[in-house]
Amino acid sequence: MRPQTQTMPKQYYTKTTKTIFKRLPALLLTTVLAVTAAVCQPRLVADQTFELDGNRTFSYALAEGDSVFLYAGELTGKALKFLEFIQYPDNILLRTAQSDTLMRRALLIPKTGVYQLRFAESGLRKKWCRFTLHRKPANVEMARFDTRVSWDLQQFPQFKVVKKSVVAGKRTEMLSLGGQVTVAASKLYFKKPVNVYQFTLPPNTVRWAYRVAVGQALQEARQKDTDRMKSLLQSGAAKLLPIQPETALAAFALGMAVDMTVSTSGEDVEYALTDWENWLKFAEGQPYRSFIHQSAVSVDAQRRYAPLEGQYCFSLRSDNWVDDITVQIDIEAVTEVPIFETESYLEPVR
């Protein structure tokens, strides 16, 4: 069978694609360009430097329609005696003898399978060789293709194409939570001065931040934090963040160095971050366990890396004997949602 070859492309999109682009609405052009660039960009399969003394064979999995670009050469300026690129086991796509010091070839892969690059040298002197192999996928479906051949072809010469779902990236998102809780005064011990705010951190939470504020201190704290965030945004500090924060607390949760307002003046509250079981102990005045405990705070803000996901509680206690207090809790949770893609690979038939 005559080897199938094609000239090395000067650009990585076809005339047909260009025609389609001209007919697309302007608002869709950016999306199509991004998809086309992802598909048409050549991907490195191998970059090998090795000592050639006799025969060497390198095996790779390639997909039907791939454009393969091979660069091979002897590093000291000598000619390569023999080089062969085959579709396993014996379909020759390229064979050269006494080739030049440097060789460049472009090949079209006729069928998904195993392909081998074979070098041979029978001289007395060893040679140092290097080759690079790139593949340009023919379509979006085969863009994610594992080119490794990790089994013994002599023992298992038959193989099949298998697909699996793999994590291709992550998408950062923000979730805002919050609510208001009234903590009753003790009324000279006629009431329990405790209450609870229960919340749920969503799946894939990687970190979160909260603000606990009592009464009128909330509005002042929010305004101060907003002013500080605006100053940081003007300095360009938010450019490194994965998404644009809408509030100072969100920026703080994302990792921005916002100097969040904290205060111990005015009406205050004692709080503990707990689970439900420990909230019940907290309410009864029994020993309990918490992730964090703070006393006599009017405004407090914290960034947390634990706990993550699930239901938790802000267990609250007031030391005011006469007046009830209102506690506002704001929460900004940062999630990283995995993005899945389908990957194809070859698996031996055992």
C-alpha positions in Angstrom: 0.0 0.0 0.0 1.4 3.4 -1.0 2.0 5.6 2.0 -0.5 8.5 2.5 1.2 11.8 2.9 0.3 15.4 2.8 2.2 18.7 2.8 3.1 20.4 6.0 0.3 23.0 6.7 1.2 26.6 6.9 -1.9 27.3 9.0 -4.2 25.1 11.0 -7.7 25.6 9.6 -9.2 24.7 6.2 -10.8 26.7 3.4 -14.1 25.2 4.3 -13.8 26.5 7.8 -13.0 30.0 6.4 -16.2 29.9 4.3 -18.3 29.0 7.3 -16.7 31.8 9.3 -17.8 34.4 6.8 -21.4 33.2 7.1 -21.6 33.1 10.9 -23.1 36.0 12.8 -20.6 38.2 14.4 -21.6 37.2 18.0 -20.8 33.5 17.3 -17.5 34.1 15.6 -15.4 34.1 18.8 -16.9 30.8 20.0 -16.3 29.1 16.7 -12.7 30.4 16.6 -12.0 29.0 20.0 -13.3 25.6 19.2 -11.5 25.5 15.9 -8.2 26.6 17.5 -8.5 23.8 20.1 -9.1 21.1 17.5 -6.6 22.3 14.9 -3.7 23.1 17.2 -1.0 20.3 16.8 -0.4 18.4 20.1 2.9 17.0 21.1 2.9 13.2 21.2 6.6 12.5 21.8 10.0 14.3 22.0 12.7 11.7 22.4 16.5 11.8 22.4 18.2 8.5 22.4 21.4 6.6 21.6 21.0 4.4 18.5 23.0 1.2 18.5 21.2 -1.4 16.5 17.4 -1.2 16.4 14.9 1.0 18.3 11.1 1.0 18.1 8.7 3.5 19.6 4.9 2.8 19.7 2.1 5.3 19.9 -1.7 5.2 19.6 -3.1 7.6 16.9 -6.6 8.3 15.8 -8.1 8.1 12.3 -7.8 11.4 10.4 -4.9 12.6 12.5 -2.4 14.7 10.7 1.0 13.6 12.1 4.1 15.7 11.8 7.4 13.9 12.2 10.8 15.5 12.7 13.8 13.2 13.0 17.5 13.6 12.9 21.0 12.6 14.0 22.4 15.1 16.4 26.0 15.0 15.3 25.3 15.6 11.6 25.4 12.0 10.3 22.8 10.5 8.1 20.2 8.0 9.4 20.6 4.6 7.8 17.0 3.4 8.1 13.8 4.9 9.4 10.3 3.4 9.1 6.8 4.6 10.2 4.2 1.8 10.1 0.7 1.1 11.1 1.0 -2.0 13.4 1.8 -4.7 12.5 3.1 -4.2 9.0 1.4 -1.5 7.0 4.3 0.8 5.9 3.4 4.5 5.7 7.0 5.8 5.5 10.3 4.2 4.8 13.7 5.9 4.2 17.2 4.6 3.8 20.3 6.8 4.1 18.2 9.8 4.9 19.4 13.3 5.4 20.6 14.5 8.8 17.3 16.1 9.4 14.0 14.8 8.1 10.5 16.4 8.2 7.4 14.5 7.1 3.6 15.0 7.3 1.5 11.9 7.3 -2.3 11.2 7.4 -3.4 8.4 9.8 -5.8 6.1 7.9 -7.2 4.2 10.9 -7.3 4.4 14.7 -4.7 2.1 16.0 -1.1 1.5 17.0 1.7 3.1 15.0 5.4 2.4 15.3 8.5 4.5 14.5 11.5 2.3 13.9 15.1 3.2 13.7 18.0 0.9 12.6 21.8 1.3 12.4 24.3 -1.4 11.5 27.5 0.7 11.7 30.2 0.4 14.3 29.7 3.9 15.7 26.7 4.7 17.9 24.6 7.6 16.9 22.6 10.1 19.0 19.2 10.7 17.5 16.2 12.9 18.3 12.7 12.9 17.0 9.5 14.8 17.7 6.0 13.7 16.8 2.9 15.9 16.8 -0.7 15.1 16.0 -3.4 17.4 14.7 -6.8 15.9 15.5 -9.3 15.6 12.7 -12.3 16.5 14.8 -13.5 17.6 18.3 -14.4 14.1 19.3 -10.9 12.8 19.0 -9.1 15.9 20.3 -8.7 14.2 23.6 -7.0 10.9 22.8 -4.4 9.1 24.9 -1.5 8.2 22.6 0.3 5.9 25.1 0.7 2.2 24.3 1.4 0.8 27.8 1.2 -3.0 27.1 3.3 -5.6 25.4 2.3 -5.8 21.8 4.0 -9.1 21.3 1.8 -10.6 24.1 -1.4 -8.8 23.2 -1.4 -7.8 19.6 -5.1 -7.1 19.4 -6.7 -4.0 20.9 -9.9 -2.0 21.0 -10.9 1.7 21.3 -12.3 2.5 24.8 -13.9 5.8 26.0 -14.0 7.2 29.5 -15.0 10.4 31.2 -12.1 12.5 32.6 -11.8 15.8 34.4 -10.6 18.3 31.8 -10.7 21.4 34.1 -12.6 23.2 36.7 -15.0 26.1 36.7 -14.9 28.5 39.6 -18.3 29.7 40.9 -19.5 31.7 43.9 -22.5 31.0 46.1 -23.9 33.6 48.5 -25.7 32.5 51.7 -26.8 34.4 54.7 -29.6 35.2 57.1 -30.6 37.1 60.2 -31.1 35.6 63.7 -32.5 37.1 66.8 -30.8 36.1 70.0 -33.0 36.6 73.0 -31.8 38.4 76.2 -31.6 36.3 79.3 -34.4 38.3 81.0 -32.7 37.5 84.4 -32.3 33.8 83.5 -36.0 33.3 82.5 -34.8 32.7 78.9 -31.9 31.0 77.3 -29.8 33.7 75.5 -28.9 31.3 72.6 -29.9 30.7 69.0 -28.6 29.0 65.9 -28.1 29.8 62.3 -27.9 26.6 60.2 -26.5 26.6 56.7 -25.3 24.2 54.0 -22.0 24.5 52.1 -22.5 23.2 48.5 -20.6 20.3 46.9 -17.1 21.1 45.6 -16.6 24.0 48.1 -12.8 24.7 48.3 -12.9 27.7 50.7 -15.4 30.2 52.0 -15.7 33.3 54.0 -18.2 34.7 56.4 -19.1 37.9 58.3 -20.9 37.9 61.7 -22.3 41.3 62.6 -24.5 42.5 65.4 -27.2 45.2 64.9 -26.3 48.5 63.3 -22.6 47.5 63.0 -23.5 45.6 59.9 -24.1 48.5 57.5 -21.0 50.3 58.6 -18.8 47.2 58.1 -20.2 46.5 54.7 -19.6 50.1 53.5 -16.0 50.1 54.8 -15.3 46.8 53.2 -16.8 47.9 49.9 -14.7 51.1 49.8 -11.5 49.0 50.4 -12.5 46.6 47.7 -13.0 49.4 45.2 -9.6 50.7 45.9 -8.1 47.3 45.3 -10.1 46.9 42.1 -8.7 50.2 40.8 -5.2 49.0 41.4 -5.8 45.9 39.2 -5.5 43.4 42.1 -8.6 41.5 41.0 -7.1 40.6 37.6 -5.6 37.4 39.0 -8.9 36.2 40.4 -10.7 33.4 38.5 -14.0 35.4 38.6 -15.0 38.9 39.2 -16.3 39.3 42.8 -19.5 41.2 43.4 -18.9 42.0 47.1 -15.9 42.6 49.4 -16.7 39.4 51.2 -16.6 37.4 47.9 -13.3 38.9 47.0 -12.0 38.0 50.5 -13.2 34.4 50.0 -11.5 34.2 46.6 -8.2 35.1 48.3 -8.0 38.8 47.7 -6.1 40.7 50.4 -9.1 42.7 51.6 -8.6 44.1 55.1 -12.0 43.1 56.3 -13.6 45.1 59.1 -13.7 43.6 62.6 -14.9 45.2 65.8 -15.5 44.5 69.5 -17.3 47.8 70.3 -21.0 48.1 70.8 -23.5 45.2 71.0 -21.6 41.9 70.8 -22.2 38.2 70.5 -20.4 35.0 71.3 -20.4 32.5 68.5 -19.0 29.1 67.6 -18.9 27.3 64.3 -20.2 23.8 65.0 -22.2 20.9 63.6 -25.7 20.2 64.8 -24.8 17.8 67.6 -22.4 20.3 69.1 -24.9 23.1 68.8 -27.2 21.2 71.1 -24.4 20.9 73.6 -23.6 24.6 73.2 -27.2 25.5 73.9 -27.3 23.4 77.1 -24.0 24.9 78.4 -22.3 21.5 78.0 -18.7 20.9 76.7 -18.7 21.0 72.9 -16.3 21.0 70.0 -16.1 23.7 67.4 -14.1 24.7 64.3 -13.7 28.2 65.7 -15.0 30.1 68.7 -15.1 33.9 69.2 -16.3 35.9 72.2 -17.6 39.5 72.5 -17.5 40.4 68.8 -19.6 43.1 67.2 -18.2 42.4 63.7 -16.0 39.5 62.7 -14.9 38.2 59.3 -13.0 35.0 58.6 -11.8 33.0 55.6 -12.2 29.2 56.1 -10.6 26.1 54.5 -12.5 23.8 56.8 -15.1 22.5 57.1 -16.1 22.1 53.5 -19.4 20.8 52.2 -22.4 19.8 54.3 -24.6 21.3 57.0 -23.0 23.4 59.8 -24.2 25.9 62.4 -23.3 29.3 63.8 -24.1 28.7 67.5 -24.8 32.1 69.1 -25.0 33.3 72.7 -25.8 36.8 74.0 -24.7 38.3 77.3 -27.3 41.0 77.2 -29.7 40.6 80.1 -32.4 43.0 78.9 -32.4 43.5 75.1 -32.6 41.0 72.3 -29.9 41.3 69.7 -30.1 40.8 65.9 -27.2 39.0 64.3 -26.6 39.0 60.5 -24.5 36.3 59.0 -23.2 36.6 55.4 -21.4 33.7 53.7 -19.6 33.5 50.3 -18.6 30.0 49.3 -16.1 29.4 46.5 -16.7 26.2 44.5 -14.6 24.5 41.8 -17.0 22.5 39.7 -15.2 19.8 37.6 -15.6 19.9 33.9 -15.7 16.5 32.3 -14.8 15.5 28.7 -14.7 12.1 26.9 -11.2 10.7 26.4 -10.5 7.8 24.0 -7.7 5.3 24.4 -6.6 1.9 23.2 -6.9 -1.1 25.4 -5.4 -4.6 24.7 -7.8 -7.5 24.2 -6.6 -10.0 26.7 
